[in-house]
């Protein structure tokens, strides 16, 4: 029986965004895909041997990690999305609040600007958010309040951290913080990478993922 891999998308990304990763791993693993919006709605994760995710999906994975999970891959992830006292590695809360307000007025413009920053330093790609307006707002509220820092010392499984040095959504310092506080982690920083690592550096990212999972 093949080991089970669960892949979870981030905020405003549907299954289309993670399908290529699933296809690439399907020869060696039993793959299941979930959107971050669905996981946030269910507040639970299915049993899986390995989880591959990032951004909002990474926060959800660290919060809801099933006992069966033996290894975790976090791309462009953080333990706390918004910056705060003692934690400068995040986005200002006022940016999230402004996005929530602007989603009511002009959702297309909000998403266009978000995808532009997600794909920086590369051109933005057309992306299906894969969820409803209410789910987008719920995701932003989750990002605004999420904080899993207390859980990090108890994550005793091997964790692979992949992060882009030019990430405009979550600074690479957030991955360095995770690396310093996780009991068992590896960190790989991509010099020309942004937030959407698999979208623009697919082969080296997936080679790192496969090597880690099969190690």
N, CA, C and O of each residue as an XYZ file, in Angstrom:
860
protein
N       0.839     -1.196      0.000
C       0.000      0.000      0.000
C       0.877      1.250      0.000
O       1.849      1.348      0.749
N       0.513      2.198     -0.852
C       1.272      3.441     -0.925
C       1.018      4.292      0.334
O      -0.093      4.296      0.862
N       2.051      5.015      0.814
C       1.820      5.955      1.911
C       0.914      7.095      1.444
O       0.947      7.483      0.276
N       0.112      7.623      2.358
C      -0.873      8.655      2.028
C      -0.296     10.050      2.225
O       0.264     10.360      3.277
N      -0.439     10.882      1.204
C      -0.009     12.273      1.260
C      -1.223     13.178      1.120
O      -2.011     13.030      0.185
N      -1.373     14.109      2.043
C      -2.422     15.116      1.973
C      -1.793     16.438      1.550
O      -0.827     16.893      2.162
N      -2.342     17.058      0.496
C      -1.863     18.360      0.024
C      -2.972     19.379      0.244
O      -4.111     19.158     -0.166
N      -2.643     20.491      0.887
C      -3.632     21.516      1.230
C      -3.221     22.837      0.584
O      -2.061     23.239      0.672
N      -4.162     23.503     -0.056
C      -3.881     24.797     -0.687
C      -3.954     25.931      0.334
O      -4.420     25.746      1.459
N      -3.485     27.104     -0.078
C      -3.513     28.278      0.778
C      -4.726     29.149      0.517
O      -5.653     28.748     -0.186
N      -4.713     30.343      1.089
C      -5.833     31.275      0.950
C      -6.027     31.671     -0.512
O      -5.065     31.965     -1.222
N      -7.288     31.672     -0.947
C      -7.658     32.104     -2.304
C      -7.021     31.251     -3.393
O      -6.746     31.733     -4.492
N      -6.793     29.995     -3.081
C      -6.272     29.047     -4.069
C      -7.108     27.767     -4.013
O      -7.291     27.169     -2.953
N      -7.606     27.368     -5.180
C      -8.404     26.154     -5.273
C      -7.554     24.929     -5.533
O      -6.328     24.967     -5.431
N      -8.225     23.847     -5.868
C      -7.509     22.597     -6.113
C      -6.613     22.664     -7.344
O      -5.615     21.948     -7.425
N      -6.963     23.521     -8.306
C      -6.138     23.649     -9.512
C      -4.697     24.027     -9.177
O      -3.764     23.629     -9.875
N      -4.524     24.797     -8.103
C      -3.189     25.274     -7.743
C      -2.296     24.158     -7.215
O      -1.073     24.236     -7.332
N      -2.898     23.120     -6.635
C      -2.102     22.047     -6.040
C      -2.188     20.739     -6.814
O      -1.498     19.776     -6.479
N      -3.037     20.693     -7.855
C      -3.165     19.478     -8.648
C      -1.833     19.027     -9.259
O      -1.539     17.832     -9.245
N      -1.010     19.957     -9.801
C       0.279     19.502    -10.363
C       1.172     18.807     -9.336
O       1.882     17.860     -9.675
N       1.141     19.267     -8.089
C       1.935     18.601     -7.051
C       1.404     17.200     -6.796
O       2.168     16.248     -6.641
N       0.071     17.090     -6.754
C      -0.533     15.787     -6.565
C      -0.194     14.821     -7.687
O       0.108     13.653     -7.443
N      -0.246     15.318     -8.921
C       0.080     14.485    -10.082
C       1.536     14.021    -10.024
O       1.845     12.884    -10.381
N       2.414     14.893     -9.579
C       3.854     14.594     -9.553
C       4.190     13.531     -8.511
O       5.155     12.781     -8.662
N       3.379     13.477     -7.447
C       3.642     12.529     -6.364
C       2.827     11.247     -6.473
O       3.055     10.300     -5.720
N       1.882     11.211     -7.404
C       0.907     10.119     -7.448
C       1.521      8.756     -7.762
O       0.917      7.727     -7.460
N       2.707      8.733     -8.362
C       3.301      7.443     -8.698
C       3.814      6.701     -7.468
O       3.914      5.474     -7.474
N       4.139      7.452     -6.411
C       4.715      6.835     -5.212
C       3.800      6.931     -3.984
O       4.006      6.236     -2.989
N       2.786      7.802     -4.070
C       1.956      8.060     -2.901
C       0.474      8.049     -3.259
O       0.091      8.305     -4.400
N      -0.343      7.749     -2.264
C      -1.788      7.898     -2.387
C      -2.108      9.339     -2.005
O      -1.979      9.724     -0.843
N      -2.527     10.137     -2.996
C      -2.642     11.579     -2.806
C      -4.088     12.011     -2.587
O      -5.000     11.553     -3.276
N      -4.282     12.899     -1.616
C      -5.568     13.552     -1.400
C      -5.360     15.047     -1.408
O      -4.417     15.546     -0.793
N      -6.231     15.777     -2.100
C      -6.149     17.231     -2.191
C      -7.303     17.872     -1.436
O      -8.445     17.422     -1.534
N      -7.004     18.923     -0.684
C      -8.026     19.699     -0.001
C      -7.693     21.185     -0.121
O      -6.523     21.565     -0.105
N      -8.712     22.014     -0.239
C      -8.468     23.457     -0.194
C      -8.357     23.897      1.258
O      -8.937     23.292      2.160
N      -7.603     24.960      1.457
C      -7.516     25.524      2.796
C      -8.875     25.982      3.292
O      -9.171     25.880      4.482
N      -9.708     26.490      2.381
C     -11.043     26.938      2.759
C     -11.876     25.792      3.324
O     -12.610     25.976      4.295
N     -11.765     24.598      2.714
C     -12.523     23.449      3.197
C     -12.025     22.991      4.564
O     -12.820     22.652      5.440
N     -10.702     22.983      4.743
C     -10.136     22.582      6.029
C     -10.564     23.557      7.119
O     -10.903     23.146      8.228
N     -10.549     24.843      6.804
C     -10.961     25.852      7.779
C     -12.423     25.668      8.155
O     -12.796     25.829      9.317
N     -13.241     25.333      7.181
C     -14.671     25.109      7.440
C     -14.888     23.876      8.308
O     -15.693     23.910      9.238
N     -14.177     22.783      8.014
C     -14.352     21.529      8.741
C     -13.635     21.518     10.089
O     -14.044     20.814     11.013
N     -12.561     22.307     10.194
C     -11.733     22.346     11.397
C     -11.199     20.959     11.766
O     -11.099     20.606     12.941
N     -10.866     20.197     10.748
C     -10.276     18.876     10.974
C      -9.509     18.461      9.739
O      -9.749     18.966      8.643
N      -8.585     17.535      9.927
C      -7.799     16.986      8.833
C      -7.944     15.476      8.823
O      -7.986     14.856      9.886
N      -8.022     14.867      7.641
C      -8.075     13.412      7.567
C      -6.726     12.804      7.937
O      -5.696     13.477      7.896
N      -6.748     11.549      8.292
C      -5.505     10.855      8.603
C      -4.631     10.793      7.349
O      -5.127     10.545      6.251
N      -3.345     11.017      7.519
C      -2.396     10.959      6.408
C      -1.012     10.680      6.971
O      -0.693     11.075      8.092
N      -0.193      9.994      6.180
C       1.182      9.734      6.602
C       2.035     10.991      6.501
O       2.890     11.255      7.346
N       1.778     11.767      5.433
C       2.535     12.989      5.189
C       1.582     14.108      4.792
O       0.534     13.860      4.196
N       1.953     15.342      5.127
C       1.182     16.510      4.705
C       2.116     17.485      4.011
O       3.204     17.780      4.506
N       1.680     17.982      2.856
C       2.426     18.981      2.081
C       1.505     20.182      1.915
O       0.402     20.049      1.385
N       1.948     21.352      2.364
C       1.066     22.512      2.339
C       1.882     23.785      2.519
O       3.112     23.745      2.539
N       1.198     24.905      2.650
C       1.891     26.169      2.848
C       0.939     27.304      3.134
O      -0.272     27.183      2.952
N       1.504     28.416      3.587
C       0.761     29.633      3.866
C      -0.381     29.345      4.844
O      -0.123     28.803      5.918
N      -1.635     29.685      4.517
C      -2.742     29.405      5.435
C      -2.876     27.913      5.699
O      -3.199     27.500      6.812
N      -2.626     27.105      4.671
C      -2.672     25.659      4.857
C      -1.651     25.175      5.870
O      -1.895     24.213      6.597
N      -0.503     25.845      5.916
C       0.518     25.479      6.888
C       0.080     25.754      8.311
O       0.312     24.944      9.209
N      -0.553     26.897      8.516
C      -1.078     27.218      9.841
C      -2.111     26.190     10.275
O      -2.095     25.724     11.414
N      -3.013     25.837      9.358
C      -4.044     24.855      9.666
C      -3.438     23.486      9.960
O      -3.885     22.785     10.869
N      -2.421     23.109      9.189
C      -1.777     21.816      9.406
C      -1.112     21.751     10.770
O      -1.232     20.748     11.473
N      -0.417     22.805     11.146
C       0.247     22.809     12.452
C      -0.767     22.814     13.589
O      -0.527     22.221     14.641
N      -1.887     23.476     13.383
C      -2.927     23.530     14.416
C      -3.678     22.212     14.556
O      -3.987     21.778     15.665
N      -3.973     21.571     13.409
C      -4.875     20.420     13.388
C      -4.159     19.112     13.051
O      -4.817     18.146     12.666
N      -2.870     19.055     13.180
C      -2.062     17.919     12.729
C      -2.603     16.593     13.251
O      -2.710     16.407     14.463
N      -2.949     15.661     12.346
C      -3.422     14.347     12.801
C      -2.276     13.527     13.386
O      -1.119     13.699     13.005
N      -2.608     12.640     14.307
C      -1.584     11.833     14.970
C      -0.853     10.915     14.003
O       0.276     10.498     14.261
N      -1.510     10.602     12.885
C      -0.894      9.686     11.917
C       0.229     10.324     11.121
O       1.021      9.617     10.497
N       0.313     11.655     11.130
C       1.278     12.355     10.270
C       2.704     12.117     10.747
O       3.039     12.393     11.899
N       3.544     11.598      9.845
C       4.932     11.271     10.172
C       5.924     12.332      9.708
O       7.000     12.472     10.288
N       5.565     13.082      8.657
C       6.420     14.155      8.152
C       5.539     15.282      7.627
O       4.421     15.057      7.162
N       6.071     16.501      7.713
C       5.320     17.687      7.304
C       6.190     18.573      6.425
O       7.329     18.881      6.775
N       5.645     18.982      5.275
C       6.328     19.919      4.388
C       5.570     21.246      4.427
O       4.376     21.296      4.131
N       6.268     22.310      4.791
C       5.671     23.639      4.886
C       6.350     24.564      3.887
O       7.534     24.873      4.021
N       5.603     25.000      2.897
C       6.107     25.948      1.910
C       5.569     27.341      2.235
O       4.365     27.511      2.432
N       6.443     28.322      2.292
C       6.009     29.710      2.488
C       5.087     29.820      3.696
O       3.994     30.378      3.609
N       5.539     29.283      4.817
C       4.673     29.176      5.991
C       5.166     30.019      7.158
O       6.260     30.584      7.132
N       4.324     30.082      8.175
C       4.605     30.886      9.353
C       3.836     30.320     10.533
O       2.845     29.611     10.359
N       4.298     30.639     11.736
C       3.573     30.242     12.941
C       2.552     31.297     13.355
O       1.674     31.026     14.174
N       2.664     32.492     12.795
C       1.741     33.596     13.115
C       1.743     34.547     11.933
O       2.770     35.144     11.611
N       0.585     34.689     11.282
C       0.559     35.462     10.050
C       0.762     36.953     10.292
O       1.476     37.612      9.536
N       0.145     37.485     11.330
C       0.265     38.920     11.604
C       1.391     39.202     12.587
O       1.594     38.468     13.554
N       2.103     40.258     12.324
C       3.160     40.676     13.238
C       2.541     41.122     14.559
O       1.400     41.583     14.600
N       3.303     40.980     15.629
C       2.818     41.397     16.940
C       3.981     41.584     17.884
O       5.143     41.511     17.483
N       3.661     41.826     19.138
C       4.689     42.027     20.150
C       5.545     40.772     20.251
O       5.027     39.682     20.494
N       6.836     40.922     20.068
C       7.751     39.797     20.147
C       7.811     38.953     18.895
O       8.530     37.955     18.848
N       7.054     39.348     17.870
C       7.062     38.572     16.630
C       6.923     39.532     15.439
O       5.808     39.858     15.033
N       8.046     39.980     14.886
C       8.001     40.936     13.778
C       7.880     40.301     12.402
O       7.835     41.015     11.401
N       7.827     38.960     12.329
C       7.924     38.256     11.048
C       6.582     38.085     10.350
O       6.283     37.005      9.842
N       5.777     39.130     10.320
C       4.462     38.968      9.711
C       3.915     40.233      9.087
O       4.590     41.260      9.004
N       2.670     40.129      8.649
C       1.948     41.233      8.030
C       1.268     42.068      9.109
O       0.855     41.533     10.138
N       1.149     43.371      8.882
C       0.415     44.208      9.823
C      -1.068     43.868      9.770
O      -1.632     43.677      8.692
N      -1.687     43.795     10.928
C      -3.107     43.437     11.014
C      -3.978     44.380     10.196
O      -4.996     43.965      9.641
N      -3.582     45.644     10.120
C      -4.403     46.622      9.399
C      -4.517     46.283      7.911
O      -5.504     46.647      7.271
N      -3.524     45.594      7.359
C      -3.584     45.188      5.951
C      -4.679     44.148      5.758
O      -5.429     44.208      4.784
N      -4.775     43.196      6.681
C      -5.822     42.176      6.604
C      -7.193     42.808      6.765
O      -8.122     42.474      6.030
N      -7.326     43.714      7.714
C      -8.609     44.387      7.921
C      -9.019     45.183      6.689
O     -10.196     45.221      6.327
N      -8.043     45.818      6.048
C      -8.350     46.574      4.834
C      -8.778     45.648      3.704
O      -9.688     45.980      2.944
N      -8.139     44.501      3.587
C      -8.530     43.535      2.556
C      -9.955     43.030      2.775
O     -10.715     42.870      1.820
N     -10.312     42.779      4.031
C     -11.672     42.325      4.337
C     -12.688     43.373      3.912
O     -13.707     43.046      3.304
N     -12.412     44.618      4.227
C     -13.319     45.707      3.852
C     -13.405     45.851      2.343
O     -14.495     46.016      1.795
N     -12.268     45.789      1.668
C     -12.245     45.982      0.219
C     -12.868     44.806     -0.539
O     -13.329     44.973     -1.668
N     -12.883     43.622      0.073
C     -13.538     42.481     -0.567
C     -15.028     42.741     -0.770
O     -15.637     42.221     -1.705
N     -15.600     43.541      0.103
C     -17.015     43.877     -0.038
C     -17.240     44.808     -1.229
O     -18.295     44.761     -1.862
N     -16.275     45.635     -1.529
C     -16.428     46.669     -2.550
C     -15.933     46.234     -3.920
O     -16.606     46.447     -4.928
N     -14.759     45.626     -3.951
C     -14.160     45.291     -5.232
C     -13.297     44.041     -5.086
O     -12.071     44.135     -5.054
N     -13.934     42.864     -4.996
C     -13.164     41.631     -4.772
C     -12.163     41.332     -5.871
O     -11.090     40.795     -5.597
N     -12.499     41.674     -7.128
C     -11.582     41.398     -8.229
C     -10.261     42.138     -8.049
O      -9.192     41.580     -8.294
N     -10.341     43.400     -7.619
C      -9.129     44.196     -7.433
C      -8.290     43.654     -6.271
O      -7.062     43.617     -6.350
N      -8.959     43.237     -5.200
C      -8.246     42.684     -4.044
C      -7.485     41.425     -4.441
O      -6.310     41.271     -4.109
N      -8.155     40.532     -5.149
C      -7.514     39.283     -5.545
C      -6.402     39.524     -6.558
O      -5.366     38.861     -6.508
N      -6.606     40.465     -7.475
C      -5.568     40.761     -8.463
C      -4.294     41.258     -7.788
O      -3.192     40.847     -8.154
N      -4.445     42.138     -6.807
C      -3.281     42.650     -6.087
C      -2.623     41.539     -5.261
O      -1.398     41.454     -5.176
N      -3.455     40.695     -4.658
C      -2.926     39.585     -3.871
C      -2.110     38.636     -4.738
O      -0.996     38.262     -4.370
N      -2.658     38.242     -5.891
C      -1.939     37.315     -6.763
C      -0.665     37.943     -7.321
O       0.329     37.251     -7.542
N      -0.699     39.244     -7.544
C       0.518     39.936     -7.992
C       1.626     39.781     -6.954
O       2.777     39.521     -7.303
N       1.275     39.939     -5.676
C       2.264     39.799     -4.610
C       2.646     38.341     -4.379
O       3.794     38.039     -4.053
N       1.685     37.440     -4.548
C       1.954     36.017     -4.380
C       3.012     35.538     -5.368
O       3.905     34.772     -5.004
N       2.914     35.986     -6.611
C       3.807     35.479     -7.658
C       5.088     36.288     -7.820
O       5.996     35.859     -8.532
N       5.180     37.441     -7.178
C       6.422     38.215     -7.222
C       7.600     37.320     -6.820
O       7.458     36.544     -5.875
N       8.748     37.391     -7.490
C       9.186     38.344     -8.516
C       8.856     37.919     -9.942
O       9.442     38.442    -10.891
N       7.940     36.992    -10.106
C       7.541     36.511    -11.425
C       6.180     37.107    -11.794
O       5.475     37.615    -10.922
N       5.807     37.051    -13.065
C       4.483     37.547    -13.458
C       3.382     36.750    -12.794
O       3.506     35.541    -12.595
N       2.296     37.440    -12.450
C       1.162     36.775    -11.824
C       0.506     35.817    -12.802
O       0.411     36.100    -13.997
N       0.055     34.686    -12.288
C      -0.649     33.709    -13.094
C      -2.140     33.768    -12.792
O      -2.542     34.107    -11.678
N      -2.956     33.439    -13.783
C      -4.390     33.398    -13.565
C      -4.697     32.302    -12.553
O      -4.251     31.164    -12.702
N      -5.457     32.653    -11.529
C      -5.699     31.738    -10.423
C      -7.180     31.691    -10.071
O      -7.849     32.723    -10.020
N      -7.678     30.501     -9.831
C      -9.051     30.317     -9.373
C      -9.040     30.288     -7.849
O      -8.411     29.410     -7.259
N      -9.734     31.243     -7.189
C      -9.723     31.233     -5.720
C     -10.318     29.971     -5.124
O      -9.988     29.602     -3.997
N     -11.186     29.308     -5.863
C     -11.696     28.015     -5.417
C     -12.594     28.063     -4.205
O     -12.782     27.045     -3.538
N     -13.159     29.231     -3.900
C     -14.046     29.331     -2.747
C     -14.948     30.544     -2.892
O     -14.751     31.370     -3.783
N     -15.923     30.648     -2.027
C     -16.893     31.738     -2.067
C     -16.353     32.997     -1.403
O     -15.305     32.978     -0.758
N     -17.087     34.088     -1.571
C     -16.714     35.346     -0.932
C     -16.662     35.185      0.587
O     -15.727     35.663      1.230
N     -17.654     34.520      1.157
C     -17.683     34.322      2.609
C     -16.489     33.498      3.077
O     -15.947     33.746      4.154
N     -16.080     32.528      2.281
C     -14.925     31.708      2.646
C     -13.627     32.504      2.555
O     -12.705     32.286      3.341
N     -13.556     33.423      1.599
C     -12.387     34.304      1.516
C     -12.280     35.162      2.768
O     -11.197     35.311      3.334
N     -13.401     35.724      3.198
C     -13.408     36.558      4.403
C     -13.050     35.721      5.630
O     -12.274     36.161      6.478
N     -13.612     34.521      5.727
C     -13.305     33.643      6.862
C     -11.817     33.318      6.903
O     -11.216     33.248      7.975
N     -11.228     33.119      5.721
C      -9.798     32.849      5.663
C      -8.962     34.014      6.153
O      -7.980     33.826      6.870
N      -9.352     35.217      5.765
C      -8.627     36.406      6.226
C      -8.762     36.588      7.733
O      -7.800     36.949      8.411
N      -9.963     36.336      8.253
C     -10.149     36.432      9.705
C      -9.267     35.409     10.425
O      -8.701     35.694     11.480
N      -9.160     34.224      9.841
C      -8.294     33.210     10.439
C      -6.837     33.665     10.415
O      -6.125     33.536     11.410
N      -6.399     34.194      9.282
C      -5.019     34.672      9.184
C      -4.769     35.818     10.164
O      -3.681     35.930     10.729
N      -5.765     36.657     10.361
C      -5.614     37.808     11.264
C      -5.396     37.353     12.709
O      -4.648     37.989     13.451
N      -6.037     36.269     13.106
C      -6.005     35.860     14.516
C      -5.146     34.623     14.789
O      -4.877     34.308     15.948
N      -4.719     33.930     13.755
C      -4.012     32.660     13.964
C      -2.652     32.864     14.625
O      -1.929     33.818     14.340
N      -2.336     31.936     15.514
C      -1.055     31.962     16.214
C      -0.811     30.559     16.770
O      -1.419     30.169     17.767
N       0.070     29.809     16.131
C       0.331     28.431     16.575
C       1.716     28.294     17.209
O       2.246     27.187     17.309
N       2.295     29.397     17.630
C       3.655     29.357     18.169
C       3.787     28.400     19.361
O       4.822     27.753     19.522
N       2.757     28.310     20.184
C       2.836     27.442     21.352
C       2.887     25.966     20.961
O       3.371     25.140     21.735
N       2.398     25.629     19.778
C       2.388     24.239     19.335
C       3.732     23.790     18.753
O       4.011     22.593     18.675
N       4.556     24.750     18.348
C       5.772     24.424     17.606
C       6.723     23.501     18.370
O       7.215     22.540     17.779
N       7.005     23.742     19.645
C       7.946     22.846     20.348
C       7.444     21.407     20.451
O       8.240     20.486     20.635
N       6.123     21.205     20.334
C       5.576     19.860     20.441
C       5.464     19.117     19.128
O       5.022     17.969     19.103
N       5.860     19.755     18.028
C       5.834     19.091     16.717
C       7.134     18.306     16.551
O       8.121     18.819     16.023
N       7.120     17.083     17.000
C       8.345     16.289     17.061
C       8.647     15.496     15.798
O       9.626     14.751     15.754
N       7.818     15.647     14.771
C       8.067     14.951     13.511
C       9.027     15.763     12.645
O       9.161     16.968     12.855
N       9.696     15.139     11.683
C      10.548     15.896     10.759
C       9.712     16.879      9.921
O       8.643     16.536      9.416
N      10.223     18.092      9.791
C       9.540     19.140      9.034
C      10.506     19.722      8.010
O      11.632     20.089      8.345
N      10.056     19.802      6.762
C      10.830     20.457      5.709
C      10.234     21.837      5.463
O       9.045     21.964      5.171
N      11.061     22.865      5.583
C      10.647     24.246      5.368
C      11.227     24.739      4.048
O      12.445     24.762      3.870
N      10.361     25.130      3.130
C      10.774     25.697      1.848
C      10.232     27.119      1.772
O       9.041     27.346      1.985
N      11.102     28.071      1.471
C      10.665     29.472      1.480
C      11.420     30.272      0.430
O      12.595     30.023      0.163
N      10.726     31.235     -0.157
C      11.338     32.135     -1.122
C      11.920     33.357     -0.445
O      11.272     33.977      0.398
N      13.130     33.700     -0.808
C      13.788     34.858     -0.201
C      13.044     36.152     -0.513
O      13.123     37.114      0.251
N      12.315     36.180     -1.641
C      11.621     37.402     -2.054
C      10.110     37.322     -1.801
O       9.328     37.994     -2.473
N       9.718     36.520     -0.855
C       8.304     36.358     -0.508
C       7.741     37.676      0.028
O       8.241     38.216      1.014
N       6.698     38.188     -0.629
C       6.059     39.428     -0.196
C       4.885     39.195      0.746
O       4.392     40.142      1.357
N       4.436     37.968      0.872
C       3.290     37.654      1.709
C       3.736     37.267      3.119
O       3.225     37.793      4.108
N       4.679     36.357      3.196
C       5.254     35.916      4.469
C       6.767     36.029      4.368
O       7.369     35.313      3.568
N       7.400     36.889      5.136
C       8.847     37.072      5.010
C       9.611     35.798      5.358
O       9.157     34.982      6.159
N      10.770     35.649      4.746
C      11.578     34.450      4.984
C      12.010     34.337      6.439
O      12.367     33.253      6.899
N      11.980     35.454      7.168
C      12.312     35.413      8.595
C      11.343     34.523      9.359
O      11.698     33.965     10.397
N      10.121     34.386      8.849
C       9.149     33.507      9.505
C       9.590     32.051      9.415
O       9.425     31.290     10.368
N      10.153     31.663      8.265
C      10.665     30.300      8.119
C      11.889     30.085      9.008
O      12.069     29.008      9.576
N      12.720     31.107      9.122
C      13.890     31.004      9.996
C      13.462     30.848     11.452
O      14.083     30.108     12.215
N      12.378     31.561     11.836
C      11.847     31.415     13.200
C      11.380     29.980     13.432
O      11.688     29.377     14.460
N      10.638     29.442     12.473
C      10.176     28.064     12.592
C      11.361     27.105     12.714
O      11.353     26.194     13.542
N      12.365     27.319     11.888
C      13.540     26.446     11.886
C      14.244     26.465     13.245
O      14.743     25.440     13.709
N      14.279     27.612     13.861
C      14.941     27.757     15.156
C      14.149     27.107     16.285
O      14.735     26.676     17.278
N      12.822     27.029     16.146
C      11.982     26.581     17.249
C      11.405     25.179     17.074
O      10.941     24.582     18.045
N      11.425     24.650     15.866
C      10.966     23.279     15.657
C      12.026     22.294     16.150
O      13.216     22.545     15.964
N      11.630     21.181     16.770
C      12.605     20.213     17.265
C      13.405     19.524     16.158
O      14.560     19.150     16.367
N      12.791     19.353     14.972
C      13.442     18.587     13.903
C      13.041     19.165     12.554
O      12.013     18.784     11.994
N      13.840     20.073     12.034
C      13.467     20.731     10.777
C      14.661     20.931      9.866
O      15.809     20.982     10.307
N      14.353     21.044      8.571
C      15.334     21.413      7.553
C      14.787     22.654      6.852
O      13.587     22.741      6.593
N      15.645     23.595      6.548
C      15.232     24.833      5.885
C      15.963     24.990      4.566
O      17.189     24.891      4.506
N      15.196     25.238      3.505
C      15.767     25.513      2.191
C      15.167     26.814      1.682
O      13.953     26.912      1.504
N      16.011     27.814      1.447
C      15.565     29.119      0.972
C      15.941     29.262     -0.500
O      17.084     29.013     -0.883
N      14.971     29.666     -1.323
C      15.171     29.858     -2.758
C      15.428     31.338     -3.022
O      14.559     32.175     -2.778
N      16.625     31.663     -3.523
C      17.027     33.056     -3.691
C      16.084     33.830     -4.597
O      15.746     34.974     -4.295
N      15.657     33.235     -5.693
C      14.786     33.930     -6.642
C      13.326     33.531     -6.483
O      12.522     33.713     -7.397
N      12.994     32.991     -5.332
C      11.643     32.516     -5.108
C      10.790     33.517     -4.357
O      11.282     34.282     -3.528
N       9.496     33.499     -4.664
C       8.530     34.294     -3.939
C       7.621     33.395     -3.123
O       8.029     32.326     -2.667
N       6.381     33.841     -2.943
C       5.446     33.087     -2.115
C       4.954     31.825     -2.825
O       4.750     30.791     -2.188
N       4.766     31.910     -4.140
C       4.218     30.784     -4.911
C       5.355     29.924     -5.451
O       5.555     29.855     -6.664
N       6.088     29.280     -4.583
C       7.259     28.507     -4.999
C       6.941     27.435     -6.041
O       7.620     27.377     -7.066
N       5.929     26.578     -5.818
C       5.686     25.512     -6.801
C       5.255     26.030     -8.174
O       5.447     25.351     -9.182
N       4.682     27.218     -8.212
C       4.194     27.756     -9.483
C       5.335     28.154    -10.408
O       5.169     28.143    -11.628
N       6.489     28.506     -9.851
C       7.574     29.045    -10.677
C       8.877     28.261    -10.575
O       9.756     28.412    -11.424
N       9.013     27.427     -9.552
C      10.219     26.603     -9.400
C       9.787     25.175     -9.077
O      10.241     24.555     -8.115
N       8.896     24.690     -9.921
C       8.206     23.437     -9.633
C       9.153     22.260     -9.447
O       9.080     21.554     -8.442
N      10.042     22.048    -10.412
C      10.874     20.846    -10.369
C      11.807     20.812     -9.172
O      11.832     19.800     -8.472
N      12.585     21.870     -8.891
C      13.453     21.791     -7.704
C      12.672     21.694     -6.403
O      13.108     21.026     -5.465
N      11.516     22.357     -6.338
C      10.698     22.263     -5.130
C      10.204     20.841     -4.932
O      10.312     20.288     -3.837
N       9.664     20.251     -5.987
C       9.096     18.916     -5.852
C      10.174     17.845     -5.673
O       9.928     16.823     -5.033
N      11.344     18.069     -6.224
C      12.446     17.140     -5.979
C      12.832     17.157     -4.503
O      13.127     16.114     -3.919
N      12.829     18.344     -3.904
C      13.118     18.448     -2.472
C      12.050     17.765     -1.638
O      12.349     17.088     -0.654
N      10.791     17.951     -2.046
C       9.671     17.331     -1.338
C       9.768     15.819     -1.416
O       9.676     15.129     -0.401
N       9.956     15.307     -2.627
C      10.015     13.847     -2.802
C      11.195     13.243     -2.021
O      11.048     12.223     -1.347
N      12.339     13.875     -2.123
C      13.517     13.364     -1.417
C      13.281     13.326      0.089
O      13.662     12.367      0.759
N      12.650     14.375      0.617
C      12.349     14.441      2.040
C      11.374     13.361      2.472
O      11.576     12.705      3.494
N      10.316     13.178      1.692
C       9.302     12.196      2.060
C       9.820     10.762      1.953
O       9.394      9.884      2.703
N      10.737     10.534      1.021
C      11.239      9.164      0.809
C      12.507      8.870      1.610
O      12.993      7.739      1.615
N      13.029      9.865      2.269
C      14.273      9.696      3.040
C      14.044      8.738      4.218
O      14.970      8.469      4.983
